[in-house]
Amino acid sequence: MIKNDTIIALATPAGVGAIAVIRLSGENAITIADAFFKSIKKGKTLKNQKSHTIHLGHIVDNNIVLDEVLVSVFKNPNSYTGENVVEISCHGSSFIQQEIIQLFLKNGCRMADNGEFTMRAFLNGKMDLSQAEAVADVIASNSAASHQMAIQQMRGGITNELKELRGQLLDFAALIELELDFSGEDVEFADRTRFKELVSKITFVLKRLIDSFSFGNAMKNGIPVAIIGEPNVGKSTLLNALLNEEKAIVSDIAGTTRDAIEDEIIIDGVAFRFIDTAGIRETKDVVESIGIKKAYEKAENAQLIIFLIDANKYAYSREDFLAEINTIKNRFPNKRLLVIANKIDTLSCHDSSILQSEIENLIVLSAKNKSGIDELKKELTALVNIGALSNNETIVTNSRHFEALNNALIAITSVQQGIDLEISTDLFSIDIRECLRHLGAITGDYDVDKDILGHIFSNFCIGK
């Protein structure tokens, strides 16, 4: 799959800017660039320069100066792709960008495919497959948390986690295969006690990584927070207060919100995706009923649930207030739930104090006056378990990795069962190879299907 041709692409966003960077990679990248680069120092050529150096000059086509540029030279194998790489920093005019790119396309280059620079880096051993995928995640990161997870993976997080275990399993697999060659002589080369310990250790690590996916995927794409409650308790007002804009329609008419409204904000480096839902109540309105059904569905799929109650209900019916809280807790027993009493500004200070003292972990606020919103944001970030991020633990965010880890766990569980049942070695050796295959597919240490590589890198931008 490694091609010897030279590829070119714009490495900076398309459009007008102060500067643009045009990247070339391939065996002849420096030679091609040299043919059209005229240094301000007479007689200076790029091919005679050291790697990782920058040179001032002009790109010239038939004695016509296209632009004054800075050219960076990276010689193989010490470059991003492992090939000869040239990066031309020119002025950000769209016309200049296209003139330079077209010049090189006519003289030995071809346009790079999506992610082809990074694919070449992978194929040339500059990074493994999980690190290559992390490059796209770094580019797409929109919060401190998603950026930190992507950087951790790009630096070999999951690779380091699995490399030693896979190496040890590979050693045992070789000994098991050796036993099969001497099956008629009833010998054991693999220490069964150590092998059991290794299988147990691999099982533990795989389960921990698999369990991290739910959190990691939510942190990467924004933690979904469903805001639910009866009509007119202030759900839309709370959404607007959190977003600091009039996103949802606010009205005194019950049932204004018929469909879910979503938007995202970043709080202390963590992206939260808030979902305003239809008011929950008994109704004969068909459209409103659909909205209420969706509200429960959104709550089921959310990582966090904000259950909003009108504080006035407590003032005239404590029993109904407490019953409502218990009902929602029983409906979502496994969800992280924040119970919030809204419209606290309508209660006396005495009633407000009693309300907070009687109901544990209750948050009180006024969405209309935006009082208590900062305290709510602090509580939201406290509910998110960011300890794993702080400790630089490996967190799985990639669905392909998640699937491979699940398949590896199924295989290693079969190995464990085979050992426990003392079945013939040749039967569970198949499961050992299957586990190795799935672990190797994560980092690309095992043969990876060409179609899979094409799918992975097709999601990259062209200049990467």
Order of alpha helices (4+ residues) and beta strands (2+ residues): beta-beta-alpha-beta-beta-beta-beta-alpha-beta-alpha-alpha-alpha-alpha-alpha-beta-alpha-beta-beta-alpha-beta-alpha-alpha-beta-alpha-beta-alpha-alpha-alpha-alpha-alpha
